[in-house]
């Protein structure tokens, strides 16, 4: 399973995005299913609010399970808060912290993100560095 961040979701669904072609090419190369968390979906829906069609396409990815939503619960909140505090100088937002948390919990090291700067710095516990795509 490969984690996906907000940036690629928006780029995939918005043809005018400067990263659209690169993200489509990366998506076509993936063999594993993509997974994300609700905070990422919230950000993506907000950034796609200029287009109901793009938002509907994201909903379709969710409903058809082309995109797996990994659960977060109260047990994850403490670690998400710790991560946001640790990386507050970046700062780390909740979506990134939630991705790092599920990466730790599910032992997922690969992430599809356009935010290379931050994800090169994040160190999920017991995983080391992320393997970043594209």
N, C-alpha and C positions, 0 to 999 in steps of 0.2 A: 504494500500500500504506500502511496506517495501523498504527503501532505500538500495542500495547495493554499496559498495565501491570497489576499484580496487582489493584489495587482494583476496577476494572471487571469483571475476570473473576470475582472473588468475588461482587460485587454481582449480576451477571447470573445466577449459578447459585444464589444464596441469596435467595429471595423475601422473607425478613424483613429483609434488609439495608436500611438507611435510604436507600441510593442505588440500590436495585434499579430502581424505576420510571424514574428519570432515565437510568440506563444502558441499559435496554431501549429507551427512546425514542431515545437516541443511536444504538444499534446498528441500529435500523430505518432510520435516516437515512443510514447508510453505504452508499456505492456501491462502494468499494474493498475488497479483501481485508484482513483483519486479520493482523498478524504479531507475534510475540514471540520471547523467548529462554528457554532452559531455566531460568535462575535465577528468572525470573518464574513459570514453571510450578511450580517447587519451592515458592516462597512460597505460591502459590495452593492447591496441594494440601495444604500444611500448614494453612493457614487454613480449608480446607474439611474438615478431618479429623473434624469432628463428623457428617459425612454421607457415607456411601459413595455415595449416589445423586448428590450434587453432584460428588463426585470422578469418578464414572463419566461424568457429563455432560461434564466437562472432558476426560476421555480421549476421548470421542466426538468432541468438537470437534477434537482432535488427529488422531485416526485418519481422520476424514472430510475432513481438511484445510480445515475451516471456519476453522481457525486455523493459519497457516503458522509453522513454527519456523525462524527464521533461525539459521544455524550460528555458533558461536563456536569458535575454535581457539587454539592457543598464540600465534599471531601477534596475537591480540586482547588477550592477557593484559597486556602491557606498558601499553597504552592504558587498559585498565580500571583497573589499579593507579594510573596517573597521575591519572585522574579521581577515584578514591576519595581520593587524597591531596589533590588540589586542593580538593575539597568536603568535607574531613574535619570542618569546623566544623558542618555540617548535622546529622549526618554523612550521607554518601552510601553507601547499601548496594550490594551487588554487583549486585542486580537492576537498580537504576537505572543504575549504571555500564555494565552490559551493554547496556541499551536505548540509552543515549547513544552508546556505541561503534558499535552497528549502525546507528544513525541517521546517524552520520558516514560510515561505510563505504558504506552503501547510499543515502545522500543522501535520507533520509526526514525530513521536517519535522513531519508531523502525528502527534500522540500522543493516545490515548484513556486518560486518567488521572484519578484523583480527587485526586492529589497535586499540585495547582496550585502550591502554595508553592514546592516544590523545583524542579519542571519550569519554572517561570518564571525561576528563577535559573540553571539549567544552560544552558550555551552550547556546543552541538555545534560542533566545528571546521568552518569554512567554511559553516555553515548559519545562524548567528545564533540567533534565538530559535525555540523550538518553537511550533507552532500547536496549542493544547490544546483537546481536546474532553472532556467537554461544557462 
